[in-house]
């Protein structure tokens, strides 16, 4: 009799444990940048906030540095349900839908305040497009302003002619074409190796990426042209999100809103601190010459004209809303 009672107790415990295990939902969040990058740190905090708010009911694992999917694969992985969440650089997908690239247009929005204004103009269309693709925008955070890194001093765009230029988006590739550089597509995770092997020798990116990839080990000059502030977005598979109960959904949305606010604040801090780190490691950090700035503005005007032609009414509506 005692043995039967013990057996039943064990069985009840197993059922209870099984019920507890099945009640927990596990999500993957692939990201393209190192664990130390401020975007990834912010995402890790977002995951911890969701875990706490749901009492462990929803566990989100952040996979940094393109360890689960490479940067160009993440959006498709979320769309297809291979990952429930993902962080993407919106400008990477401009060829798919032009408004994805609006925050990569040179000198349209060249400060944090302007960038937030552009985000608000872009957001309704962005949410609509992602919804059509079976996804949900959780939050978006801007990178620090983009500058030009180079091995040699740059006084005008003529100095970029023939240089091997790292491109990470359609716009950065087009800039290379317009200034006579050679565009080479290299994702963030492979950037350091590409520099070490001479595959690239110049790029436009932020101080944050400069520190992440230790560009000061290979390049000597950074020109703070503040051309644009591209955004990362954390997106969710809509079906996976709809499968959560209401309280868990609310916890995810609340944590996402907090991550967005926190991320923009952190981006401003990182912009200052990373430029100081570049200087401390021997890099010359300087504003562009008047000629270089004027030349880059002409390049920006040409790209804006092309983008408005390609993006049609949707693109015009975003720019019009931004300019109001």
N, C-alpha and C positions, 0 to 999 in steps of 0.2 A: 504493500500500500504506500509506504514511504517512497519507494522507488518510482511508483506511478505519479505521485504528487510532485516529486522532483522533476520528472520528465515533463509534466504539464507546465510547471513553472518555467523550465528552460524554453519550452516551445512558445509560451506567452511572451517571454523576453525576446526571443528571436523575431516574433511577429511585430513586437513593439519597435525593435531596432529597424526592422525592414520598413515599417511605416515611417519612421523618422528619416531613414535614408531616402525613401522615395519622395518625401516632402521637400527635400532640398533640391534646388535647381542650380545647375552649373553652366555658366556662360564663359566663352572665350572672347578676349578682346585683343586682336592682333594690332600691332603698331610698328611703324617703320624706323623709329628713332631710339637712341640708347636709353637705358633705364635712368640715366642721370639727367637726361634732357628735361626741361621744365614742363613740356607737354606731357611726357610720360609720368613724371612725378605727380602731376595734377590728376592724370587718369588713375594712378594707383590710389590716390586719396579718394577719388570718386568711387572706386571699387570698394574701398574700406568703409566709406560712408553708407553705401548700399548694404553691405554685409551687416553693419551695425543697426541700420534702420529696420532691416528685415529679420533681425535676430538670427542671422545665418541661413535664412531661407533661400536667398539668392547669392551665390558665390560667383564673383567675376574674376577670372584670371587674366592679367595683362601679360601679353607676350611681346616683349620689347625687341627693338633692333632687327625687325624683319625675320624673327626666328620662326614664326608660324607661316606667314605669307609675306612675299615681297611686296613693296609699296604699291606697284601697279595692280597687284592681284587682290588687294584687300577689299575693295568695293564689290568686286564680283563675288568674292567669298561670302560677304554679308548678304548680298542680293540673293545668292543661291542657297543660303542657309547653312553653308559650311562653317561659318562663324556667326554667332548671334549679334556680335558688336564688332566695330572696327573703327580705327582712326585713319582718315584719309587727308591728303593735301588736296584741297578742292581744285587748284589750278592744274593738277595732273590730268584732269578729266575734261579739259576745255574742248578737245576735239570731238568728244562725245556729245557735248551740249555747251555751247559757247558761254552762257552765263556762269558756268562753273569757274570760268577764268577771269571774271570781272575784277577780282581783287589782286590780279597779277598784271593789270594794265599800268604801265609806267606813268607815274605822276598824276594819276586820277585821284587817289587817296594816299597822301604821303605822310600822315601823322596818325597817332592813335585815335584822336577825336574824329578825324575824317574817315578813318577805317571803320569805326563803330557806326558812323552815319551811313557808310556804304553797305555795311552788313545789314542794317535795318531796312535799307532799300532793296537788297537782294533776297532777304530771308523769306518773304512770302512765296516768291517764285521757286526758291530753293526747296522749301518744304513741299510744295506742290509736285515738283519734279521727282523728288525722292519718294514721295507717296505713290506716284505712278509706277515707280520701279520696285514697289514693295518694301520701302524702307522709311525710317523715321529719323529726323534730325534731333539728336539729343542736346548737343551744344557745339559751339564753335569758338575757337580762340586764335587771335592773330599772332603771327611771328613778329619779331622786331623788324624794323625797316631794313630793306635790302640795300647793300652796298656792293662795290666792285672790288674783288681781290685780284692781285696780280703779282707776278714775279718781278716786274720792272715798273718804273714810274710811268704814270699815264697823265699826259697833259691835254689830250684830245682823243676822240674816237679813232683817229688815224693811227694811234699807237696800239690799237687792238687788232689791226689788220693782220690776218694770218695766224693769230694766236689760237691755241687749242682751248676752247671755251666749254666748260661743263654746263650742259643744259639739263634742267629737271622738269620742264614744262614746255608746252607749245610756244609760249611767249618768250621764254629765255632762249629757245632755239631760234626764234624769229629775230631777236635782238642780235644774236651772233651773225645771222645772215646779213642783216642791215648794216652792221659795222665792219663786215668783211672778215670776221673770225670764223674758225672751224668749229661748229657745234658738235659736242660729243655727249650723248645721253648717259649720265651716271647717277644712280640712286644714292641716297645719303649713306647707306650701310657700306657701299663700296668706294666712297669718296676718297678716303685716306690712301687706299691702295692705288687708286687711279693717279693721284698726285705723286706718290712715291715712284711709280713706274713711268711717269712722264706722259700718261695718256691725256691728262688735262694740265693746264698751267694758268688758268684764270676762270673766274666765275662771278655771278651775282648771287649773293645769298646774305643771310643775317650774321650778326656777331655771334649769335647763339650757335649756329651751325659751324661757324669758324672755330669756336672753342670745342664743340663736340668732336669735330674732325681734326683738331689740332692743325689747322691750316698754317699756323705760324711756323710749323716745322718745315714747310715747303714753299710758302709764299711770303713776300716781304712787305707788301703794301695793301692797305685797305682804304678805299675812298668811300666815305659815308654820304652817298648820294641820296639816301632815303627815297628810293624809287617807288616802292610799294610795300604793303604789309599783307602777304598772303595768309590765308587762314587754314588751320586744320579743323576738321569736323569729326565728331564722334557720332556715328550712325548706328541704328539698330535694325535688325530684321523685323519687319512689322508683324509677321506671323508669330515670331518668338515673343515679341512684346505683348501681343494680344492674348497669348497663352498664359500670361501672368495674372494673378488675381489683382483686384483693384488696389488693395493696400500696397502690394509690391510695385505695381505700376507707379503709384503716387510717390513711393520712396525713390524709385529710379529717376523720375522727373524732377523731384526736389533736389536730389544729389547732383543731377546734371545742371540745373540752374545755378547751384552753388559753385560747381566746377567752372562754369562759364565766367562768372564774376571773378572768382579767384584766379583763373587763368589769365584774364586780361590784365589784372593788377600785377601778376607775377611777370608777365611779358615785359611790362614797362621797366621793372626792376632789372630783369635779365639783360635788357638792351644796354643799360648803363654798366652793369657789372661785367658783361662779356667784352665790351669794348676796352675796358680797363685791363682785362685779362690778356687781350691781344697785345696791348701796349707793353704790359709787364713781361711778355714773352718775346719782346724785341721787334714786334711788327710796327711799322709806321702807319698810324691811324690819322687820317686827315680829311678835311672837306675837299670836294672836287674843285678843280680850277674853274674859273668862269667859263672857259672854252669847253671843258669836258661836260660841265653842267648844261650849257647851251646845246651842245651836240646831242647829249642824251635826251634832252627835251624834244628835239626834232625827231629822234627815233621813237619816243613815246607818242608823239602826235601821229606819226605814220601808222603805228600799231593800233592806236585808238580808232583811226579811220577804217582800217581793215576789219577790226573787231565789230564795229557798228554795222558794217556791210554784211558780215557773216551772221551776226546775232539777231538781226532784224528787229521786229517790234518788241520782242522780249528784252533785248539788250538796251534799246532806246528807252523803254519804260523804267529800267533800273537806273540808268544815267540821269534821266529826267527827275526821278524821285530823289536821287542823291543831290542833284543841283538845286532842288527847291529849297 
